[in-house]
Amino acid sequence: MAALNAYSSAAAIPLARLNERLNEPFVTVNTVTGDLGIKQAQDDYQRLVNNKSPKNKRR
């Protein structure tokens, strides 16, 4: 029983800190346009998809 109490008290502090951190708000930045925007990423992906198979296959 003493080992269980020691484990419970040892785990209580990290769990309290984790709970406190999880309750804090977090900030995100979403960019639609520009070099780091979603549209640029979609355009880059589409260019990669289009370039994976060239239309003219040289033999």
Secondary structure as UniProt FT lines:
FT   HELIX           2..22
FT   TURN            35..36
FT   HELIX           38..51
//
